[in-house]
Amino acid sequence: MREAHAQFSSFGIFGWIVRQKEVRMYKSFSMELAGRTLTVDVGRVAAQANGAAFMHYGDTVVLSTATASDAPREGIDFFPLSVEYEEKLYAVGKIPGGFNKREGKASENAILTSRVIDRPMRPLFPKDYRNDVTLNNMVMSVDPECSPELTAMLGSAIATAISDIPFDGPCATTQVGLIDGNFIINPNATQNLESDLKLTVASTREKVIMIEAGANEVPEAKMIEAIFEAHKVNQEVIAFIDRIVAECGKPKHDYVSCAVPAELFEAMKEVVSPEEMEQAVFTDEKQKREENIRVVKEKLTEAFAEKEEWLAILDEALYQYQKKTVRKMILKDHKRPDGRQITQIRPLAAEIDLIPRVHGSAMFTRGQTQICTVTTLAPLAEAQRLDGLDENETSKRYMHHYNFPSYSVGETKPSRGPGRREIGHGALAERALVPVLPTEAEFPYAIRTVSETFESNGSTSQASICASTMSLMAAGVPIKKAVAGISCGLVTGETDDDYIVLTDIQGLEDFFGDMDFKVAGTHEGITAIQMDIKIHGLTRQIIEEAIARTREARIYILDEVMAPVIAKPRTEVGKYAPKIIQIQIDPAKIGDVVGQRGKTINAIIEETGVKIDITDEGAVSVCGTDKAMMDKAVRYIQTIVTDFEEGQIFTGKVISIKEFGAFLEFAPGKEGMVHISKICKERINRVEDVLTLGDVVKVVCLGKDKMGRISFSIKDAKAAEAKLQNKEE
């Protein structure tokens, strides 16, 4: 196992910038992290931000800043935190594409990185803090040996910790890879390509606060070991951050608390008793529960009609009352709002082929959560092109998109396209399924799955994994194994030992609980993890229990719900899906197939109506819906790349007639000539007496003539063909 080797050095070293009559002092701090030097400059740049860390990890450079507004935002009942991860293409020596030649909207990777930074940071801010906070990370240089995403995660934690913004940190983040059974701490770009695990773990001083993982069926025990290997390294990084804070940290500023007054809670209990509130939330129908809460609100509004200051915060107070009620029911009474047992999964249902004419479809229902996934197949040329900072990721063959319309939760609002949540859920499902997809050689298609949320009451991302697995199988995609996903929740008490883990959480339990622990995988192991929590971290005991619960539930879903509907992929793609024939040619012959300025390949495409993709290695994919035309295109390509040899039989079309013979086209760009003496066994005076333009004839190659030219014969073709057949028999 490769150790992190975290050692502290260069503390308290001063640097300086000299300008006209100005000297700006700054401090630089360094440590060795996984064999590379991590350096943090404080006070060097962005001095007007509340906190700024100029991060250097190897040659990777990220400017991380933390800023906060002076006053709370009015009219909100949540903490307004914004996290940005800005990818500057100059960081890898690129000029952005497009007409404007500048960075546009954030890439999918940037959005996902922002979410990973947000998740461990958000719980560490005060729950009653309503000032706007922005954490900005600008990637200015990328070293393939040192992850810019990791550098930004550490930078955000450091910038916030040294700022005057209230923050119960620090936290630290470590990435873990797995190669040949050995853990790699903070793997480089090359190692990531080989790794069976891409794990990101954030920790506080005592506990794990965030987990994100993609894996090639890593067993549960190995995953737990990896998580706490990262946690161990995080403690060394936190010690490093503590020393920076000790020298450069600002006193935390005071803020206006937006907590609900205790006297309001007591007054609410007198109007609506805890028993009444339990009855209001205790139902498995979301709409019924919402109606019950509406009645409770009307009752409270009437009772507090004379207290305007209370009415202004009544929504937040009612939310807190519901939260306290639900948490007490679960933790103390072991009662769930929908009446289920602690380990019980909601009613499940699955079906396939519900959407006609698409290439594959499936629907998975879990209680009031319902996902329909549609699969579309296309030639590899339609794979998504990526223009980002990772030189190893230039295209994406498998795309999973997730949509969450307002009707799925009984609301009305216009669609504005996918937000960060939709992109995050789609990426999670994509990550879960990638390990079981066939290779391009096995299945030369670009694949897109789209998960449509028909109904939502918690765990839609995991339902989309189940629906996508079945949809892929129904489409004839030869996935190696079925994948299912499930999530666990958590409600905690006053101590680390006072908690309860819930299997298959619904929306209310997610909303009022402390954790959403999503795990996807096969029978053999885990393929994806995403853990969101609202508290200051989880103990090892909770993590182990949650992973064990999700495995138990996952196996049940795979065996009892999905397998009876479709147990293995269909042997062929659907009627309406494009068909692909793949052949291999000599890479040196690619130019012959393409032709000058694409003349040859375009002629084949125009005549047959197929799509043709050719890789640099000579792998040719012919895609179409008409089998006869696909076979014709393949014959053309095989003919083009075949060197003429004596005895070969070809079929050609007469394209030109001369006095001395006829010219035939065997394939676009591939021609030959039949001398007048080789057309018929009988002597003829004119070629036109036997052949006309457009005639299709069979010829045999006679090899080279006396002048070194390849010659062909029509009159000898039948005998040569018969001889060849006899030889084969």
N, C-alpha and C positions, 0 to 999 in steps of 0.2 A: 504494500500500500504506500502510495506517495504521500508524504507528510506535507503539511502546509508550511512549516518552517517560518512562522511569523516571529520576527525579531524587531524590536524597536531601536531606532537610531536617529541621530540628527535632530533631537528635540531642542526647541528654543533657538534654533539657528536663524539669524536675522538676514534678510536680503534687503535690497533697496533699489528704488527707481529714481534716477536723477533727471529732473526736468528743469526748465528755466526757473531758477530761484525756488525750486521746490524739491523736497526729498520725501518720498513716500516709503515708509518702513513696512515690511511685511515679515511674517514668520513662515518657515517651511518645516514640515514634519514628514518623516519617512519611516517606513517599515518594510520588511521583506515579507511578501505574501505569495505563497505557492511558487517560490523561486524567482519572483520578479519584484521590482521595487515599486511600492505605492508611495507617492509623494503628494502631500496636500499643502498648498500655499494659501495662507489666510491673510487678508489685507492687501493682496497684490492687485486684484481687479475687483470691479463691481462693488465698490465700497459703500454705495448708497443703498444697497439691498440690506434687509434686516440681517441676513447671514449669507456668506458666499464662500465657497470652497473651490479653488482652482485645482482640479484633480489631474494627476499624472500617474498612469499605470503602464509601465514600460513607455512606449511612445504614444499610447492612447491618451488623449487630452479631452476632458469634459469640464465645462464650467457649470457648476451647480449653485443655484441661488434659491433663497427662501425669502419671500416678502409677505407682509400682512397689512391689511387696512387698519386705519387708526380707530375705527368704530365698527360695531357690529352691523351687519346688513339687516334692515328692518323687514318684517313680514315673512320670515322664514323660520322653520322649525328643524333645521339641519345645519351641520357644519359645512360651509361652502369652501371645500378644498379643491383646487385645480392642480393637476400634475401634467407637465408637458415634457416630452422627450423629443428634441429637435435634431433631426439628422441632416447635417450639412454635407452635401456631396463633395465639397472641396476636401473634406476629411479623408477621402480616398482618391483624391486627384481626378474627380469627374466633374464635368459640366452637366447640369440637369438637362434632360430632354425636353421636348415640347417647344412651342413657339416662344414662350416667355423666357426660357432658359434660366429659370430660378425655381427654388423649392416651392412647391404648392402645398396642398393638403397633406396632412401626416400620412405616412405609409401604414400598412397594417402592422408591421413590426414595431413602429413607433407607438402606435396606439396600445398594442399589447404590453410593451415595455412600460408605458405610463401606468397601465393598470397594475402591473406587478410592483411598481414603486408605491403606488397609492395604497395597496392593501395592507402592508405592514405599518405604514406611517399613520394612516387615519385613526386607528384605535388609540394611538398614543397622545393625541391632542385632547384637551378637556372636553367632556361631553356637552358642557353648557357654553362652549365657545362658539360665537357666531360671526367673528371677524373673517373677512375673505382672506384666504391664504393661497398663494401660488408657489409651487415648487417647479422651477424651470431647469432643465438640463440640456445644454447645447454641446453636441458632439463636434469637436473641432479637429480631431486627428484620430485615426484608427490604426492600431497596431494589431495585426492578425493574432499575435500571441496573447493579447490582453483584451477581454471583452469590454466594449464601450457600454453595454447595457449594465454589466456588473459595476463598472466604474460610476455610472450615473446613480445606481441604487445606493452605493456607499456615499456618493457626493451629496445626495438629498438628505441623508441621515445626518451627515456632518454639518452641512449648511444650516439645517434646522436646529441641531443641538447647540451650535455656537451662537445662534441668533437670540434675540430677546423675545421670540414667540413662545408662548407657553407650550411645553412639549415634555412628555414623560419618557424621554429616550435616554440614551441612544439605542438604536437597533443596528444590526449589521446583517449583511447578506453574503452568502457563499454559493457558488455553483459547483455541482459534482457531476463528473462523468464516470462511466464504467466501461473499461476495456479489458478483455480477457480476465474478467472476474475481479479486477483491481480498480479501486476508486482513484479518480483523478480530480484533484482540487483545482477549481477554476481552469478547466481545460481550454486550450487554444482552438482556433478555427479548424485546424487539421484534425485534432483529437475529437472534436465534436462530430466530424463526419464518420468516424469509426465507432463512436461511443454507442452503447446500448441504453444509455440513460442520459437524459438532460434534466437535471434536478436543480431547482433554485430554492434555497431555504433562508428565511430571515428569522432572526432571533433577538430577544431582549437579553438582559443579563441572566435571567433564570429559565426562560421558556422559549419554545418555538412559536412564532407569531404568523408565519406565512409559509406555504408550501406550493410549489408549481412544478409539475413534472410531466415529461413525455418519456416513454420507456418501451423497450422491446420485450414485453412480457416478463418483467423483472419480478421474481417472487416477493411476497409480502415481507418476509424476514429480511431479505437483502435490501429492500426499500427502506425499512425502518433503520437498518444499520447505516445506510447512506445519509438519511435525514440527520441522525445524531452525530455522524462524522462532520457534517456541515455545521451543526450546532456548536461543536467543539471549536472549530476554526473561528466561528462568529464571536466566541468569547474573547479570543485573542485580539480580534479587530475592535471589539467594544473597549477593551483596555486601552488600545491605541487612541480611540476617539475620546475616551475619558481624559487622557492627558492633553489632547488638543483643547478640549473644553476648559480644563483647569487653567490653561494659559491664555486662551483667547475668548472664552465664553462670555456673553453679555448677561447681565441680570434679566430675568424674565419680566416682561411688562405686565402691569395690572390690566384686567379687562372687566367689562360689564357682564356679569353672569346672567344667562338666560334660563336659569333653572326655574322650574315651577315652584311657587311658594308652598311650604308645607301646610299652611292653613287652608289653601285651596283644596288640597287633597283630602283633608279632614272634612271639609264642607261637602265635597263630592260624595264621600262615603255615607254621610247623613241623608243625602238625597237618593243616591243609588247604592244600596248595600253591596258588600263584596259578594254575597250570595246571588244577588240579582245580576251582577256583572258576570259571574261565572255562567249563569244560565244564558246570558246574551251571547257569549263567545263559544259556548259548548255546542257546536254543531259541525257536521261535515260538509254542509252546503255553504259555500262562500257568499252567495247572494243573500241567503237567509241571515247569516251572521251580520252582514253589512246593514241589512234592514233593522236588525235588533240594535245595532250600535247607533243607527240614525234615530231610533226611538229614544234611546238613552240620552243622546245629545240634546234632543228637543226638551226632554225633561230637565236636564241641567241648565239649558239656556233659559227656560222659564223660571227656574228657581233663582238664577243669578241675574235676572233682568235688571236689577238695580246696581249691579257691580260691573261697570264698563271695563275696568282694568282686568277683571277676571275673564270676561267674555272675549277679550282680545287674545288671550292665551288659552282659551278653552280647548281648542283642537289639540294642542300639544299636551295639555293636562289629561285629556281623554285618552290620547295615545299612551301616555305613561301609566294611566290606570289600567288600560287593557293589558299592557306589557306586564305590570306587576301581577295581575290576575292570572294570566296565562302561565307565567313562570312559576308562580306558586302552585298552580294546579299540577304542572308537570313535575316539578322538583319535590314537592312535599306530598302530594296526593297520588302521584304517578298516573294522572289522568291527562289524556291528550284531547285537544279540542274536538276532534272528530270521533272520539270514543275508542280509538285503536289501542292495542297493547304497545308497549315501548319498542318492541322489536318487530311489530307487524307492518307489512307492506300494504299499501292501498290496493283496491281491486285493480287487476291488470287485464289488458286485452291487446291482441295483436292481429293484424291482417295484412295481406299483400294484394297487389294488382287492383287497387281501388280506383286508380286513374288510368283510363284507356289512352292508347297511342303514345304515351311516354315510354322511355326505355326501361324504366323500373320504378315501382312505387310501393310504399309500405306505411302503415300507420300503427303507432304505439300509444296506448292509453294507460295512464296511471292515475286513478281517481279522477279529479277534475283537471288533469294535465293531459293534453292530447296533441301529438306531433305527427304530421304527415311529411315524409321525406320522399322526394322525387330525384331519381338518378338520370343523368344525361351522359352519353358517351360520344366522343368526338375524336378525330385524328389528333395525333400528338402535336401537330402544328398549332392547335388551339389551346395548348397549355399556357398558363398565365406567365407573362414575362415580368420579372421583378427588377426594379431599379433602385437598389438600396446600398447600404454600406458593406454588406457581407458579400465578398467576392465569390464565395462558394455557393450562394443561392441566387441564381440568375433566372430561374424559372420554377414553376410549380405545376406539377402534372395533376395532382389531386386537389380540388377546391371544395370546401364545405362552407356553405352560406346558411345563415340562420336568420329568420325573420320573426318579428314579434309585433303583430298588428294590435291596435288598441281594442278591437272587438274581442280578442282572446281573454281579456279581463273585464269585459262588459263596459268599456269606456269608449268615448268618442273624441278623437283628435286626428288632425290630418297627418298623413305619412310624410316624413321628412327624410326618408332613406335610413340606412342602418346607422345607429349610434355606436358608441364605444361598447355598450353592453352587448349588442347584437354581434359585433365583430369579435368580442371576447368569447362569447358562447360558441360561435362558429369555429373559432380557432381551437377551442378545447375539444370539440367533437372531432375536428380534423386530426388533431394530435393523437386522439385515442384510436383512430382507425388506420393511420398511416402504417403502423407496424405490421398489419395483416394484409396489406394490399399486395397484389402480384407485381412482379418487376415489369418493366417496359418490354423486355424480351418475351415474357410469358403472356403479356396482355398489352399490346401496343396501342393503348387508348389514353387520351386525356379524359379524366373523370370529374364530373361535378355533381355534388349532392346538395340539394336545397331543402332545409327543414322549415316547414311552415307551421307556426304555432296556431292551432285551431282553438285551443283552450289552455289556460294557464292557472295553476294553483301550486306552484313550486316544482323545482327540479326539471324544468323544460330542457336544459342542456343535456341532462343525462337521458331523458326520454328520446332526444334527438339522436343520441348514439345508438340506442336500441333500434329505432326506426330506420336509421341509415344502414345499419348492418343488414337488416332484412331487405331493404330496398336494393342494396348492392347485390345481394344474392339473387333477388328476383330479376335483376337486370343481366344476370349471367356473368358478373365480375367474379373471377375465381379467387375470392379472399381466402386466406389460409385458415382462419378460424373466426368464429362469431365473437363479437365484442358487446358487452352490456355495461351500463353505467347506473350508479345509484349514489345517493348522497345521505350523509348522516348529519344530525344536528346536535346541539349541546345546550344544556341549561346548567349554570353553575350557581353555587351558593357562596357562603362567606369564606370557605376554606378550599384548598386544592382537592381535598377528598370528598367534598360535598358537590357532587355533579351527577348528571344523568345524560347518557348518550341516546339519541333517538334515531331509529332507522327510518329512512324514507320520509324526510320532512316535507310538509306542505308549506304553502306560502306564509301562513300565520306563524308557524314555528320558526321559519327562517327569519321573518320580520322581527319577532320578539326574542328570538334565541340568541346565542352567543357564537354560533358556528354554522358554516355550510361547508362540509367536507365532502367533496365530490371525488369519486374514484371510479375509473373505468378499466376494464380488462377482460381477459379470456379466462378459460379454466386454469391455464398455467400461470398467469401472472398479470401484473398491472401494466397498462399501456398509457394511462394519464391520471394525474392528480391535480386538483385545484382546491386549495383551502382558503376560505375567507373567515375571519373571526372579528369579533367586536370587542374582545377583551385583550388583556396584555400578554396573551400567550397560552400555550397548552403544555401540560406535563407529558412526559413519555407515556405514562399510563393511559391517558386519554387518547393519545395518538394511536397506540397499539390497539386499544379497544375499538376505535373508530375504523381502523383498517380491517380488523377481524370481522366486524359487523358488515362492512361493505362487501367483503369477499363472500360471506354467507348469503347475503341478499343477491349478489351478482350471479352466483351459481344457480340459485333458485330461478331467477329470471331467464337465464340461458337455457336451462333444462326443461322447465315447466311451462314457460310462456312462449319463448321464441322458437325453440326447436320443433314443437308440434305444428307450427305454421310453416316454417321452411328450415330444414335442418342443414342443408348444404347448397352451395351456389348451383344455379341451373347450368347445364352443360353448354348451352349456346346463348348468345345475346338475343334479345327480343326481335320480333318481326320488324319493328320500326327503327331499330338501332342500326347504325352504319356497320358494315362488315369490313374487316381488315384482313388482307393477306400480306404476310411479311416474308421477304426473301433477303438473302445476303448476296452482295456483289463485291467484286474486288474494288477497294477504295480508289484504285488508280483509274477505274472505268467510270467514276461518277461524272466526270466531265463529258464523256460520250453520251450518257443518259440525259444530262442537262442540255447539252448542245450550246452553240454560240448564242449568248444572250438569252438562254432559256428556250431557244427555238424548238429543240427536240422534245423536251418534257412538256412544253405547252401544247405541242401538236398532239401528243398522247392524251393529255387531259381533255383537249377540245374534242377529240374523236370518241373517247370512251366515257367522258363525264365523271371520271373518278378524281380523287385527291391523292397526290403522291408526296410522301415525305421521305427524305434521304438524309441519314446522319453522316457525319464525317467518317464513321467507321464502316460505311457501306451498307447499313441496315436500311432496307427500302420497305415502306409501308404503303400499300395500295388500299385506299378506302373508298367504298361506294355501297350502293344498295342493289345494283344489278350484277348478279354473279357472272353472267356471260361477259359483260363489259370489263369487270375486274380481271377475269381470266385473260381477256384480250390484252389489257394493259400489261399484265405480268409477262405474257408471251413476248410483247414488244420489247420490254426491258431486258428479258433474258436473251433475246435475239441480238439486241444492241451490244451487250457485253460479251457475246460469244465471238471468239476469233474463228474466221472461216477455216475449216479443215476438210480435207477430202473425205467424201462419204456422207457428209451431213445433209439432211433433208430440210428444206425450208419452203414455206408458202409465201409467195410474193405477188404483188399487184403490178401490172404493166403500167408504167408511168411515162415511157417514151419509146418511140419506134424509129429506128434508123435503118438505112439500107443494109447494114452489116449485122443487125441484130436488134434485140429489145432490152431495155433497161427495166429492172424490177425493183420495187421497194418492199423490203421484208419487214421493216419497221421504220418509223420516222427517223431519218438521218442514216439509215442502214440500207445500202443499195448494192446491186450486182447486175452483171450483164450476161445475157445468153446469146451466143453467136448464132447466126442464121442456120448454120450447119447443125446445131444442137437442139433445134426446135422440134423437128419431125424426123422420123426414121426415113421417110421419103424425101427426096430432094424438093425444095421449094425455091421459087424465083423471087417472091416478095414476102416479107414478114407479115404484111397486112392480110395476106391470103389465109393466115392461120390465127394471128393474134390481133386484138384491138385494144385500145386504151381502156384501162379499168379491169381487164381480165385478171382473174386470180388463178394462179397456176402453182403446181408443186415443181421444185427443182432439186437436183442433187449437186453438191459442190464437187467439182472435178479437181480442185487444188489449183496450183499455179500452172499457167501455160509457159511456152518457151520464152515469152517476154516478161515473165514474172508477175503476170496479172492473174487474179483469181477468176476462174471461169465456172460457169454453171450449165447444166443440161436439163432440158425438159424431157427429151425423148428417153433418157436413161433413168428418170426419177422413179417410175413405177417398179422397175426391176430392182433398183437400189433399196427402195422401201420394203419390198418383199424379202429381200436378202437380210435386211436389218431385223425384220419381224421374226424370221426363222432363227436368227442368231439369238434373239432375246428369249425365244421359246426353248 
